[in-house]
């Protein structure tokens, strides 16, 4: 649940999701669920000329299994807190 | 960062907001479907009514009618809400289903030809 919790703290922030098919989508993180499916609002696709079908899409749901990277804004994650949370989770809560 | 139970929505309900909306669905093989979402489950298995496959070749696009489709979730890449009346890609012209199929086959042939040429020239070690 750690990464689910982490992503929940990032809701509302501007992120870029890179998919396994190399498509890059930037947008505001709207919601995340336990499969790490991601919903973005106000999306923009990088290299839009290559993906003309995405031009009319402004909100999207991305299936967690197709995500390669999520680029986060600098300073969005407090690494100290994450570190502690990781140890706590490793000890079993 | 602890999560209380009330905050957690039921698993796999994220798509409830998209029900009965016209969506663009991108599949893992690169195909693009448009249709109205009628049902889904936690795997993102989907039922799409009035589905069409949209093929884009160069400056042209065309829709192939498919009707009611069930899509297995593992093939789904993303779902995008399509704004009403704005589903046509800007700057592209619509052509018939047959014309776009022909154009797609033409493009496939061209790519095949290109790759065989490249394969034959391989010994030249070109960059």
Backbone of each chain as ProteinMPNN parsed JSONL, in Angstrom:
{"seq_chain_A": "XXXXXXXXXXXXXXXXXXXXXXXXXXXXXXXXXXXXXXXXXXXXXXXXXXXXXXXXXXXXXXXXXXXXXXXXXXXXXXXXXXXXXXXXXXXXX", "coords_chain_A": {"N_chain_A": [[0.826, -1.216, 0.0], [2.177, 1.091, 0.164], [3.091, 2.589, -2.058], [0.719, 3.253, -3.221], [-0.274, 4.932, -1.199], [1.7, 6.88, -1.332], [1.255, 7.939, -3.905], [-1.249, 8.967, -3.46], [-0.688, 11.168, -1.906], [0.208, 12.823, -3.808], [-1.818, 13.761, -5.309], [-3.373, 16.121, -7.38], [-1.05, 17.34, -8.079], [1.228, 18.253, -10.726], [2.109, 15.871, -13.045], [4.1, 13.674, -15.123], [3.389, 10.998, -17.117], [4.953, 8.205, -18.344], [4.381, 5.821, -20.749], [4.496, 2.256, -21.484], [4.375, 2.005, -24.205], [5.806, 4.134, -25.069], [4.457, 6.517, -25.158], [4.065, 9.748, -23.832], [2.436, 11.439, -21.296], [1.4, 14.415, -19.866], [-0.098, 15.896, -17.005], [-2.51, 16.982, -14.513], [-2.559, 15.138, -11.566], [-5.327, 13.309, -10.912], [-6.593, 11.126, -9.648], [-5.746, 8.016, -7.996], [-5.742, 4.468, -7.873], [-5.739, 1.259, -6.104], [-4.475, -0.448, -7.901], [-2.677, 1.131, -8.992], [-3.661, 2.395, -11.18], [-4.085, 5.325, -13.026], [-5.546, 8.517, -13.016], [-5.675, 11.341, -15.018], [-6.073, 14.879, -15.334], [-6.661, 17.634, -17.536], [-4.815, 17.059, -19.639], [-1.787, 16.729, -21.578], [-0.187, 15.665, -24.444], [3.074, 14.595, -25.189], [4.928, 15.238, -28.133], [2.758, 15.572, -29.989], [2.07, 15.549, -32.688], [2.661, 13.048, -33.57], [0.779, 11.516, -32.402], [-2.047, 11.979, -33.284], [-4.646, 11.3, -32.582], [-4.871, 11.817, -29.905], [-5.377, 14.438, -29.52], [-7.929, 15.427, -28.974], [-8.376, 14.623, -26.454], [-8.712, 15.351, -23.083], [-8.963, 14.505, -20.503], [-7.849, 11.641, -18.848], [-7.807, 8.08, -18.216], [-5.434, 5.875, -17.109], [-4.277, 2.648, -17.416], [-2.778, 0.899, -14.792], [-0.945, -1.154, -15.342], [0.341, -0.53, -17.713], [2.084, 1.467, -17.348], [5.286, 2.923, -17.452], [7.12, 4.863, -16.337], [6.603, 7.358, -13.793], [6.972, 10.666, -13.833], [7.808, 12.963, -11.409], [7.082, 16.174, -9.893], [9.847, 18.252, -8.887], [10.85, 17.967, -5.515], [8.427, 17.042, -4.634], [8.187, 14.777, -3.139], [8.849, 13.886, 0.135], [11.689, 12.57, 1.031], [12.757, 11.626, 3.393], [10.507, 11.086, 5.013], [9.343, 9.132, 3.44], [11.282, 7.18, 3.538], [11.213, 6.449, 6.28], [8.587, 5.479, 6.359], [8.826, 3.31, 4.68], [10.519, 1.607, 6.13], [8.87, 1.146, 8.315], [6.771, -0.207, 7.064], [8.12, -2.446, 6.174], [8.647, -3.686, 8.524], [6.243, -4.621, 9.073], [4.068, -2.919, 9.53]], "CA_chain_A": [[0.0, 0.0, 0.0], [3.043, 2.256, 0.33], [3.118, 3.423, -3.254], [-0.634, 3.805, -3.329], [-0.308, 6.079, -0.276], [2.584, 7.912, -1.878], [0.579, 8.621, -5.012], [-2.376, 9.757, -2.952], [-0.2, 12.464, -1.436], [0.59, 13.621, -4.979], [-3.03, 14.156, -6.039], [-3.431, 17.56, -7.658], [0.241, 17.813, -8.602], [1.48, 18.06, -12.155], [3.015, 14.744, -13.262], [4.203, 13.162, -16.486], [3.362, 9.54, -17.11], [5.492, 7.595, -19.563], [3.808, 4.487, -20.901], [5.38, 1.26, -22.093], [4.4, 2.215, -25.652], [6.583, 5.358, -25.244], [3.62, 7.71, -25.101], [4.25, 10.549, -22.613], [1.275, 12.289, -21.032], [1.489, 15.264, -18.681], [-1.395, 16.374, -16.538], [-2.668, 17.032, -13.067], [-2.977, 13.836, -11.034], [-6.695, 13.425, -10.395], [-6.774, 10.065, -8.652], [-4.995, 6.773, -8.152], [-6.356, 3.398, -7.099], [-4.745, 0.32, -5.587], [-3.706, -1.063, -8.985], [-1.907, 2.252, -9.523], [-4.307, 3.047, -12.312], [-3.918, 6.766, -12.82], [-6.416, 9.419, -13.786], [-5.101, 12.676, -15.187], [-6.935, 15.895, -15.92], [-5.952, 18.685, -18.264], [-3.646, 16.339, -20.143], [-1.091, 17.155, -22.784], [0.652, 14.569, -24.917], [4.327, 15.027, -25.811], [5.005, 14.817, -29.538], [1.354, 15.406, -30.354], [1.905, 15.27, -34.12], [2.772, 11.605, -33.776], [-0.406, 10.87, -31.822], [-3.119, 12.945, -33.555], [-5.901, 10.898, -31.941], [-4.909, 12.257, -28.509], [-5.577, 15.886, -29.452], [-9.244, 15.778, -28.421], [-8.498, 14.04, -25.115], [-8.242, 16.26, -22.035], [-8.94, 13.759, -19.235], [-7.732, 10.234, -19.194], [-7.588, 6.997, -17.265], [-4.342, 5.049, -17.614], [-4.22, 1.385, -16.686], [-1.514, 0.825, -14.071], [-0.019, -2.149, -15.887], [1.035, -0.052, -18.915], [2.92, 2.609, -16.98], [6.711, 2.651, -17.283], [7.604, 5.816, -15.339], [5.851, 8.567, -13.462], [7.896, 11.755, -13.508], [7.173, 13.794, -10.388], [7.705, 17.491, -9.781], [10.93, 18.239, -7.906], [10.439, 18.325, -4.158], [7.073, 16.588, -4.315], [8.246, 13.68, -2.191], [9.781, 14.027, 1.248], [12.368, 11.274, 1.006], [12.903, 11.191, 4.797], [9.235, 10.485, 5.429], [9.163, 7.91, 2.657], [12.243, 6.25, 4.087], [10.637, 5.947, 7.532], [7.385, 4.694, 6.046], [9.292, 2.054, 4.087], [11.0, 0.761, 7.232], [7.7, 0.756, 9.101], [6.02, -1.205, 6.299], [8.94, -3.656, 6.127], [8.511, -4.347, 9.823], [4.88, -5.143, 9.161], [3.126, -1.908, 10.037]], "C_chain_A": [[0.856, 1.26, 0.0], [2.99, 3.188, -0.883], [1.747, 4.02, -3.562], [-0.748, 5.046, -2.445], [0.529, 7.237, -0.816], [1.878, 8.694, -2.983], [-0.601, 9.444, -4.527], [-1.919, 11.111, -2.425], [0.124, 13.394, -2.609], [-0.616, 14.104, -5.775], [-3.072, 15.676, -6.179], [-2.14, 18.1, -8.247], [0.363, 17.516, -10.094], [2.484, 16.913, -12.329], [3.072, 14.407, -14.758], [4.281, 11.649, -16.403], [3.925, 9.047, -18.432], [5.0, 6.162, -19.629], [4.791, 3.551, -21.588], [5.383, 1.355, -23.612], [5.062, 3.548, -26.009], [5.764, 6.643, -25.281], [3.855, 8.424, -23.772], [3.075, 11.486, -22.437], [1.526, 13.086, -19.763], [0.09, 15.692, -18.289], [-1.422, 16.443, -15.038], [-3.184, 15.679, -12.599], [-4.34, 13.992, -10.377], [-6.967, 12.358, -9.34], [-5.927, 8.853, -8.996], [-5.777, 5.703, -7.411], [-5.304, 2.341, -6.744], [-3.99, -0.447, -6.661], [-2.714, -0.064, -9.58], [-2.386, 2.662, -10.913], [-4.296, 4.536, -12.009], [-4.939, 7.526, -13.656], [-5.767, 10.787, -13.828], [-6.156, 13.615, -15.738], [-6.049, 16.921, -16.617], [-4.661, 18.143, -18.89], [-3.067, 16.97, -21.405], [-0.15, 16.016, -23.172], [1.915, 15.144, -25.538], [4.358, 14.475, -27.231], [3.606, 14.541, -30.108], [1.146, 15.077, -31.837], [1.91, 13.771, -34.391], [1.522, 10.869, -33.279], [-1.625, 11.767, -32.021], [-4.436, 12.593, -32.864], [-6.009, 11.409, -30.515], [-5.26, 13.743, -28.371], [-6.9, 16.268, -28.801], [-9.429, 15.235, -27.006], [-7.918, 15.001, -24.072], [-8.191, 15.59, -20.652], [-8.697, 12.321, -19.586], [-7.434, 9.332, -18.009], [-6.501, 6.13, -17.871], [-4.274, 3.785, -16.779], [-2.829, 1.242, -16.065], [-0.481, -0.072, -14.726], [0.756, -1.644, -17.095], [1.973, 1.115, -18.615], [4.376, 2.166, -16.853], [7.29, 3.558, -16.193], [6.518, 6.817, -14.994], [6.877, 9.611, -13.054], [7.18, 12.693, -12.551], [7.826, 15.168, -10.374], [8.791, 17.458, -8.707], [10.407, 18.659, -6.531], [9.064, 17.841, -3.759], [7.087, 15.512, -3.236], [9.272, 14.001, -1.112], [10.442, 12.67, 1.459], [12.555, 10.729, 2.426], [11.656, 10.453, 5.277], [9.026, 9.148, 4.725], [10.06, 6.801, 3.201], [11.698, 5.605, 5.374], [9.445, 5.035, 7.268], [7.765, 3.334, 5.479], [9.746, 1.092, 5.179], [9.825, 0.246, 8.054], [6.944, -0.371, 8.393], [6.78, -2.534, 6.28], [8.853, -4.431, 7.442], [7.105, -4.906, 10.013], [3.951, -4.177, 9.866], [3.672, -1.268, 11.274]], "O_chain_A": [[0.338, 2.367, -0.145], [2.863, 4.405, -0.748], [1.631, 5.128, -4.085], [-1.252, 6.082, -2.879], [0.128, 8.4, -0.766], [1.893, 9.925, -3.007], [-0.922, 10.485, -5.1], [-2.664, 12.089, -2.485], [0.294, 14.6, -2.427], [-0.462, 14.776, -6.794], [-2.837, 16.413, -5.22], [-2.122, 19.178, -8.841], [-0.315, 16.642, -10.634], [3.597, 16.986, -11.808], [2.207, 14.805, -15.538], [5.13, 11.092, -15.708], [3.445, 9.418, -19.503], [5.177, 5.385, -18.691], [5.775, 3.982, -22.189], [6.299, 0.841, -24.254], [4.898, 4.04, -27.126], [6.319, 7.733, -25.42], [3.849, 7.796, -22.714], [2.752, 12.253, -23.345], [1.827, 12.519, -18.713], [-0.794, 15.833, -19.134], [-0.482, 16.02, -14.365], [-4.132, 15.137, -13.167], [-4.485, 14.724, -9.398], [-7.505, 12.651, -8.272], [-5.461, 8.689, -10.123], [-6.42, 6.006, -6.406], [-4.123, 2.508, -7.046], [-2.956, -1.045, -6.366], [-2.006, -0.368, -10.54], [-1.624, 3.202, -11.716], [-4.478, 4.949, -10.864], [-5.165, 7.227, -14.828], [-5.358, 11.325, -12.799], [-7.024, 13.209, -16.511], [-4.86, 17.052, -16.325], [-3.576, 18.691, -18.697], [-3.756, 17.639, -22.175], [0.58, 15.479, -22.339], [1.84, 16.081, -26.332], [3.87, 13.375, -27.49], [3.314, 13.462, -30.624], [0.175, 14.414, -32.202], [1.254, 13.287, -35.314], [1.249, 9.741, -33.691], [-2.186, 12.267, -31.046], [-5.251, 13.475, -32.59], [-7.105, 11.442, -29.954], [-5.422, 14.249, -27.26], [-6.994, 17.308, -28.149], [-10.505, 15.367, -26.423], [-6.762, 15.411, -24.177], [-7.478, 16.041, -19.755], [-9.286, 11.816, -20.541], [-6.902, 9.745, -16.978], [-6.621, 5.693, -19.016], [-4.22, 3.857, -15.551], [-1.821, 1.443, -16.741], [0.717, 0.209, -14.676], [1.745, -2.268, -17.48], [2.58, 1.681, -19.524], [4.666, 1.152, -16.219], [7.886, 3.07, -15.233], [5.627, 7.09, -15.798], [7.568, 9.454, -12.047], [6.079, 13.164, -12.839], [8.976, 15.322, -10.786], [8.673, 16.722, -7.728], [9.618, 19.597, -6.414], [8.573, 18.175, -2.681], [6.111, 15.352, -2.503], [10.416, 14.343, -1.407], [9.834, 11.744, 1.996], [12.515, 9.518, 2.639], [11.727, 9.369, 5.854], [8.592, 8.168, 5.33], [9.653, 5.645, 3.308], [11.722, 4.384, 5.532], [9.31, 3.968, 7.868], [7.112, 2.329, 5.76], [9.404, -0.09, 5.158], [9.781, -0.923, 8.439], [6.531, -1.35, 9.015], [6.18, -3.605, 6.36], [8.968, -5.657, 7.471], [6.824, -5.583, 11.002], [3.142, -4.579, 10.702], [3.028, -0.392, 11.851]]}, "seq_chain_B": "XXXXXXXXXXXXXXXXXXXXXXXXXXXXXXXXXXXXXXXXXXXXXXXXXXXXXXXXXXXXXXXXXXXXXXXXXXXXXXXXXXXXXXXXXXXXXXXXXXXXXXXXXXXXXXXXXXXXXXXXXXXXXXX", "coords_chain_B": {"N_chain_B": [[1.18, 9.429, 6.371], [-0.63, 7.464, 6.479], [-3.453, 5.524, 5.563], [-6.807, 5.873, 6.018], [-9.665, 3.722, 6.349], [-12.089, 4.688, 5.303], [-11.405, 6.469, 3.337], [-10.587, 4.982, 1.173], [-11.685, 4.146, -1.958], [-13.993, 1.693, -3.288], [-12.428, -1.219, -4.665], [-11.328, -0.878, -7.995], [-13.265, 0.928, -8.981], [-12.797, 3.183, -10.289], [-13.534, 3.81, -12.852], [-16.167, 4.436, -12.87], [-17.043, 7.04, -13.151], [-16.809, 7.414, -15.825], [-18.796, 6.059, -17.092], [-21.287, 5.643, -19.604], [-20.232, 7.644, -21.113], [-18.754, 9.075, -24.04], [-15.87, 7.605, -25.204], [-12.362, 7.495, -25.964], [-10.487, 4.722, -26.626], [-7.412, 3.321, -26.166], [-5.584, 0.624, -27.322], [-3.285, -2.096, -26.525], [-2.044, -2.99, -28.854], [-1.938, -0.733, -30.325], [-4.216, 0.007, -31.578], [-7.091, 2.121, -31.93], [-10.086, 2.731, -30.383], [-13.392, 4.063, -30.498], [-16.202, 4.797, -28.541], [-19.18, 4.269, -26.526], [-18.96, 3.873, -23.104], [-20.308, 1.2, -21.396], [-20.114, -0.726, -19.42], [-17.868, -2.072, -16.913], [-15.132, -3.667, -15.136], [-13.014, -4.56, -12.281], [-10.664, -5.251, -13.58], [-10.492, -3.618, -15.659], [-11.783, -4.705, -17.806], [-13.977, -4.118, -20.466], [-17.177, -2.992, -21.647], [-18.251, -1.764, -24.607], [-20.371, 0.303, -26.331], [-21.618, 0.815, -29.614], [-19.173, 0.888, -30.901], [-16.365, 2.049, -32.801], [-13.55, 1.456, -34.856], [-10.85, 3.569, -35.117], [-8.852, 4.554, -37.711], [-5.836, 6.027, -38.555], [-4.089, 7.361, -41.154], [-1.43, 9.009, -42.315], [-2.58, 12.042, -43.403], [-5.175, 11.421, -43.275], [-8.216, 10.081, -41.88], [-10.301, 7.358, -40.835], [-13.31, 5.615, -39.907], [-14.105, 2.405, -38.743], [-16.952, 0.6, -38.409], [-17.847, -1.295, -35.555], [-19.721, -2.048, -33.709], [-21.225, -3.48, -30.78], [-18.835, -4.08, -28.344], [-16.78, -6.232, -26.375], [-14.031, -5.73, -24.376], [-11.048, -7.186, -23.382], [-9.485, -6.56, -20.328], [-6.635, -6.57, -20.039], [-5.645, -5.678, -22.429], [-6.048, -3.018, -22.555], [-4.805, 0.239, -22.779], [-5.193, 3.056, -22.349], [-7.958, 5.205, -21.433], [-9.693, 7.835, -22.778], [-11.573, 10.736, -22.204], [-13.72, 11.951, -24.61], [-14.444, 15.047, -25.882], [-17.686, 16.36, -26.581], [-18.635, 16.352, -29.956], [-16.082, 16.95, -30.681], [-14.522, 14.942, -31.563], [-13.222, 14.493, -33.922], [-10.007, 14.38, -35.28], [-8.009, 17.266, -35.421], [-7.159, 18.96, -38.427], [-7.06, 16.72, -39.98], [-8.523, 14.787, -42.621], [-11.665, 13.234, -43.126], [-12.249, 9.996, -44.398], [-13.817, 7.287, -46.261], [-14.633, 4.042, -44.781], [-13.663, 1.96, -46.352], [-11.75, 3.257, -47.913], [-9.886, 4.058, -45.993], [-9.023, 1.644, -45.036], [-7.756, 0.642, -47.306], [-5.726, 2.545, -47.545], [-4.328, 2.001, -45.211], [-3.443, -0.606, -45.695], [-1.802, -0.075, -47.866], [0.175, 1.451, -46.611], [1.237, -0.463, -44.901], [2.339, -2.279, -46.737], [4.301, -0.668, -47.842], [5.958, -0.223, -45.624], [6.811, -2.827, -45.205], [8.254, -3.272, -47.506], [10.247, -1.342, -47.195], [11.576, -2.379, -44.941], [12.543, -4.799, -45.922], [14.295, -3.912, -47.854], [16.109, -2.56, -46.252], [17.076, -4.724, -44.816], [18.369, -6.162, -46.804], [20.406, -4.437, -47.43], [21.977, -4.57, -45.312], [24.549, -5.636, -45.126], [26.137, -3.581, -45.884], [26.52, -2.071, -43.731], [25.459, 0.412, -42.917], [24.775, 3.477, -41.24]], "CA_chain_B": [[0.786, 8.859, 5.073], [-1.533, 6.343, 6.701], [-4.715, 5.624, 4.844], [-7.946, 5.34, 6.776], [-10.475, 2.875, 5.477], [-13.173, 5.412, 4.616], [-10.893, 7.191, 2.168], [-10.31, 4.078, 0.058], [-12.869, 3.767, -2.717], [-14.032, 0.266, -3.577], [-11.444, -1.534, -5.701], [-11.735, -0.914, -9.395], [-14.448, 1.725, -9.306], [-12.327, 4.459, -10.844], [-14.129, 4.092, -14.16], [-17.603, 4.711, -12.731], [-17.309, 8.391, -13.665], [-16.772, 7.428, -17.298], [-19.921, 5.298, -17.644], [-22.191, 6.348, -20.519], [-19.537, 8.732, -21.8], [-18.041, 8.678, -25.251], [-14.458, 7.506, -24.849], [-11.343, 6.971, -26.87], [-9.789, 3.649, -25.932], [-6.198, 2.925, -26.869], [-5.241, -0.755, -26.97], [-1.843, -2.367, -26.5], [-1.489, -3.139, -30.208], [-1.941, 0.567, -30.981], [-5.525, 0.333, -32.146], [-7.856, 3.134, -31.224], [-11.524, 2.542, -30.511], [-14.257, 5.103, -29.934], [-17.525, 4.263, -28.25], [-19.771, 4.66, -25.25], [-18.675, 2.864, -22.077], [-21.543, 0.743, -20.745], [-19.813, -1.52, -18.23], [-16.44, -2.332, -16.69], [-14.87, -4.297, -13.85], [-11.75, -4.143, -11.658], [-9.529, -5.5, -14.482], [-10.713, -2.73, -16.807], [-12.568, -5.3, -18.888], [-14.911, -3.057, -20.837], [-18.217, -3.164, -22.665], [-18.337, -0.498, -25.332], [-21.484, 0.27, -27.275], [-21.445, 1.664, -30.791], [-17.729, 1.078, -31.073], [-15.746, 2.121, -34.118], [-12.088, 1.52, -34.827], [-10.384, 4.738, -35.883], [-7.546, 4.342, -38.332], [-5.255, 7.273, -39.054], [-2.946, 7.16, -42.05], [-1.008, 10.32, -42.821], [-3.493, 13.158, -43.127], [-6.546, 10.95, -43.388], [-8.683, 9.118, -40.891], [-11.568, 6.717, -41.148], [-13.865, 4.802, -38.823], [-14.684, 1.127, -39.134], [-17.957, 0.281, -37.399], [-17.685, -2.605, -34.919], [-20.911, -2.353, -32.893], [-21.003, -3.707, -29.351], [-17.571, -4.808, -28.159], [-16.246, -6.488, -25.044], [-12.573, -5.651, -24.476], [-10.379, -7.766, -22.227], [-8.779, -5.475, -19.658], [-5.176, -6.547, -20.198], [-5.288, -5.005, -23.68], [-6.37, -1.593, -22.479], [-3.732, 1.143, -22.381], [-5.819, 4.201, -21.697], [-9.276, 5.668, -21.853], [-9.745, 9.295, -22.734], [-12.884, 11.338, -22.429], [-13.746, 12.743, -25.842], [-15.431, 16.112, -25.757], [-18.767, 16.244, -27.562], [-18.454, 17.019, -31.243], [-14.678, 17.289, -30.941], [-13.753, 13.7, -31.663], [-12.437, 14.45, -35.155], [-8.673, 14.973, -35.1], [-7.848, 18.513, -36.181], [-6.225, 18.952, -39.544], [-7.154, 15.483, -40.758], [-9.777, 14.693, -43.352], [-12.313, 11.939, -42.972], [-12.515, 9.239, -45.618], [-14.685, 6.139, -45.998], [-14.005, 2.89, -44.134], [-12.904, 1.2, -47.353], [-10.588, 4.051, -48.328], [-8.859, 4.076, -44.95], [-8.447, 0.285, -45.003], [-6.818, 0.571, -48.436], [-4.567, 3.374, -47.208], [-3.567, 1.29, -44.173], [-2.743, -1.72, -46.349], [-0.739, 0.536, -48.653], [1.236, 1.841, -45.689], [1.856, -1.711, -44.425], [3.173, -2.786, -47.83], [5.447, 0.231, -47.954], [6.854, -0.503, -44.502], [7.4, -4.145, -45.423], [9.243, -3.07, -48.559], [11.364, -0.603, -46.598], [12.366, -3.218, -44.043], [13.298, -5.802, -46.696], [15.419, -3.203, -48.479], [17.093, -2.326, -45.202], [17.684, -6.01, -44.471], [19.293, -6.541, -47.879], [21.546, -3.513, -47.421], [22.587, -4.707, -43.996], [25.982, -5.93, -45.227], [26.856, -2.329, -46.1], [26.792, -1.545, -42.396], [25.153, 1.844, -42.917], [24.14, 3.959, -39.983]], "C_chain_B": [[-0.147, 7.658, 5.247], [-2.881, 6.594, 6.027], [-5.832, 5.063, 5.733], [-8.896, 4.657, 5.812], [-11.539, 3.654, 4.707], [-12.688, 6.08, 3.337], [-10.767, 6.292, 0.949], [-11.602, 3.77, -0.677], [-12.848, 2.266, -2.978], [-13.075, -0.053, -4.721], [-12.056, -1.5, -7.096], [-12.989, -0.137, -9.724], [-14.076, 3.043, -9.975], [-13.014, 4.821, -12.149], [-15.607, 4.448, -14.088], [-17.962, 6.079, -13.31], [-17.398, 8.424, -15.19], [-17.955, 6.684, -17.921], [-20.804, 6.202, -18.485], [-21.553, 7.568, -21.177], [-18.924, 8.186, -23.08], [-16.544, 8.721, -24.964], [-13.608, 7.087, -26.029], [-10.576, 5.919, -26.081], [-8.577, 3.262, -26.771], [-5.818, 1.536, -26.381], [-3.742, -0.973, -27.107], [-1.241, -2.541, -27.881], [-1.552, -1.83, -30.994], [-3.273, 0.942, -31.606], [-6.265, 1.332, -31.279], [-9.334, 2.889, -31.46], [-12.248, 3.73, -29.91], [-15.607, 4.471, -29.671], [-17.981, 4.702, -26.883], [-19.547, 3.536, -24.239], [-19.967, 2.482, -21.367], [-21.265, -0.07, -19.495], [-18.309, -1.749, -18.121], [-16.309, -3.142, -15.401], [-13.479, -3.905, -13.357], [-10.535, -4.404, -12.541], [-9.523, -4.524, -15.657], [-11.167, -3.519, -18.037], [-13.675, -4.299, -19.198], [-16.002, -3.585, -21.754], [-18.421, -1.803, -23.308], [-19.433, -0.618, -26.385], [-21.199, 1.222, -28.435], [-19.985, 1.916, -31.104], [-17.359, 1.21, -32.547], [-14.241, 2.069, -33.917], [-11.66, 2.691, -35.68], [-8.985, 4.461, -36.407], [-7.062, 5.679, -38.872], [-4.05, 6.927, -39.91], [-2.59, 8.514, -42.633], [-1.991, 11.396, -42.402], [-4.951, 12.714, -43.126], [-6.923, 10.068, -42.213], [-10.01, 8.537, -41.33], [-12.002, 5.828, -40.006], [-14.448, 3.515, -39.379], [-15.678, 0.718, -38.059], [-17.779, -1.144, -36.867], [-18.905, -3.001, -34.1], [-20.572, -2.518, -31.435], [-19.758, -4.571, -29.155], [-17.324, -5.068, -26.676], [-14.727, -6.509, -25.195], [-11.967, -6.252, -23.222], [-9.412, -6.732, -21.638], [-7.294, -5.412, -19.932], [-4.731, -5.826, -21.459], [-5.495, -3.5, -23.655], [-5.132, -0.806, -22.05], [-4.317, 2.361, -21.68], [-7.202, 4.491, -22.25], [-9.275, 7.173, -21.735], [-11.148, 9.766, -22.99], [-12.797, 12.19, -23.683], [-14.832, 13.791, -25.707], [-16.437, 16.024, -26.897], [-18.463, 17.026, -28.83], [-17.009, 17.366, -31.557], [-13.835, 16.036, -31.167], [-12.906, 13.633, -32.932], [-11.073, 15.088, -34.926], [-8.512, 16.191, -35.999], [-6.837, 18.334, -37.299], [-6.244, 17.681, -40.368], [-8.501, 15.454, -41.48], [-10.343, 13.294, -43.235], [-12.521, 11.303, -44.342], [-13.332, 8.016, -45.251], [-13.892, 5.0, -45.35], [-13.129, 2.128, -45.126], [-11.622, 1.938, -47.733], [-9.493, 3.996, -47.273], [-8.221, 2.697, -44.81], [-7.399, 0.134, -46.109], [-5.545, 1.34, -48.109], [-3.688, 2.665, -46.183], [-2.785, 0.122, -44.789], [-1.575, -1.209, -47.178], [0.454, 0.877, -47.795], [1.995, 0.612, -45.19], [2.818, -2.261, -45.473], [4.467, -1.984, -47.943], [6.46, -0.061, -46.853], [7.572, -1.836, -44.669], [8.551, -4.036, -46.429], [10.487, -2.395, -47.996], [12.23, -1.52, -45.749], [13.118, -4.297, -44.814], [14.494, -5.147, -47.38], [16.534, -3.003, -47.462], [17.828, -3.63, -44.858], [18.715, -6.416, -45.529], [20.557, -5.685, -47.871], [22.369, -3.642, -46.145], [24.096, -4.89, -44.073], [26.815, -4.667, -45.436], [27.181, -1.628, -44.788], [26.58, -0.027, -42.337], [24.55, 2.246, -41.575], [22.85, 4.662, -40.319]], "O_chain_B": [[-0.422, 6.929, 4.294], [-3.363, 7.724, 5.943], [-5.783, 3.903, 6.143], [-8.932, 4.967, 4.622], [-11.853, 3.305, 3.569], [-13.444, 6.241, 2.379], [-10.832, 6.77, -0.183], [-12.522, 3.195, -0.095], [-11.792, 1.638, -2.897], [-12.923, 0.747, -5.644], [-13.146, -2.02, -7.335], [-13.711, -0.499, -10.653], [-14.927, 3.905, -10.199], [-13.076, 5.994, -12.519], [-16.234, 4.728, -15.11], [-19.036, 6.261, -13.883], [-17.984, 9.338, -15.771], [-18.105, 6.678, -19.143], [-21.044, 7.36, -18.144], [-22.249, 8.42, -21.73], [-18.618, 6.999, -23.188], [-16.016, 9.746, -24.534], [-14.068, 6.421, -26.956], [-10.074, 6.197, -24.992], [-8.708, 2.918, -27.945], [-5.738, 1.293, -25.177], [-3.026, -0.172, -27.708], [-0.056, -2.271, -28.075], [-1.256, -1.808, -32.189], [-3.445, 2.054, -32.104], [-6.088, 1.381, -30.062], [-9.787, 2.844, -32.604], [-11.786, 4.33, -28.939], [-16.104, 3.695, -30.488], [-17.273, 5.411, -26.168], [-19.902, 2.385, -24.493], [-20.645, 3.341, -20.802], [-22.1, -0.105, -18.591], [-17.576, -1.637, -19.104], [-17.28, -3.283, -14.657], [-12.835, -3.029, -13.935], [-9.471, -3.84, -12.289], [-8.662, -4.593, -16.534], [-10.971, -3.077, -19.17], [-14.245, -3.699, -18.286], [-15.78, -4.507, -22.538], [-18.724, -0.819, -22.633], [-19.418, -1.523, -27.219], [-20.616, 2.291, -28.254], [-19.602, 3.011, -31.518], [-17.954, 0.574, -33.417], [-13.721, 2.577, -32.924], [-12.06, 2.799, -36.84], [-8.061, 4.174, -35.646], [-7.799, 6.379, -39.567], [-3.109, 6.282, -39.448], [-3.381, 9.098, -43.373], [-2.21, 11.635, -41.214], [-5.855, 13.538, -42.992], [-6.077, 9.396, -41.623], [-10.75, 9.15, -42.1], [-11.177, 5.344, -39.231], [-15.191, 3.529, -40.36], [-15.289, 0.51, -36.91], [-17.583, -2.082, -37.64], [-19.1, -4.185, -33.826], [-19.734, -1.792, -30.9], [-19.644, -5.655, -29.728], [-17.623, -4.226, -25.829], [-14.197, -7.225, -26.045], [-12.333, -5.867, -22.111], [-8.629, -6.113, -22.358], [-6.735, -4.321, -20.05], [-3.578, -5.407, -21.562], [-5.161, -2.798, -24.609], [-4.487, -1.154, -21.061], [-3.963, 2.654, -20.538], [-7.563, 4.09, -23.357], [-8.895, 7.722, -20.7], [-11.835, 9.266, -23.88], [-11.918, 13.042, -23.81], [-15.993, 13.472, -25.452], [-16.095, 15.665, -28.023], [-18.087, 18.197, -28.787], [-16.728, 17.999, -32.575], [-12.616, 16.047, -30.993], [-11.984, 12.822, -33.023], [-10.99, 16.213, -34.433], [-8.839, 16.152, -37.185], [-5.815, 17.664, -37.15], [-5.518, 17.574, -41.356], [-9.486, 16.023, -41.01], [-9.613, 12.303, -43.244], [-12.91, 11.963, -45.305], [-13.525, 7.728, -44.069], [-12.661, 4.99, -45.364], [-12.018, 1.708, -44.805], [-10.555, 1.338, -47.86], [-8.311, 3.9, -47.605], [-7.034, 2.582, -44.505], [-6.318, -0.414, -45.896], [-4.436, 0.867, -48.355], [-2.461, 2.715, -46.266], [-1.624, -0.109, -44.451], [-0.501, -1.812, -47.203], [1.599, 0.635, -48.177], [3.22, 0.629, -45.068], [3.944, -2.653, -45.164], [5.557, -2.531, -48.113], [7.662, -0.138, -47.106], [8.749, -1.98, -44.337], [9.632, -4.597, -46.252], [11.617, -2.801, -48.269], [13.458, -1.463, -45.813], [14.217, -4.68, -44.415], [15.568, -5.741, -47.478], [17.712, -3.23, -47.738], [19.039, -3.634, -44.639], [19.782, -6.939, -45.209], [21.634, -6.141, -48.253], [23.334, -2.908, -45.936], [24.84, -4.389, -43.23], [28.024, -4.661, -45.206], [28.004, -0.714, -44.74], [27.398, 0.712, -41.79], [23.908, 1.451, -40.889], [22.157, 5.143, -39.423]]}, "name": "protein", "num_of_chains": 2, "seq": "XXXXXXXXXXXXXXXXXXXXXXXXXXXXXXXXXXXXXXXXXXXXXXXXXXXXXXXXXXXXXXXXXXXXXXXXXXXXXXXXXXXXXXXXXXXXXXXXXXXXXXXXXXXXXXXXXXXXXXXXXXXXXXXXXXXXXXXXXXXXXXXXXXXXXXXXXXXXXXXXXXXXXXXXXXXXXXXXXXXXXXXXXXXXXXXXXXXXXXXXXXXXXXXXXXXXXXXXXXXX"}
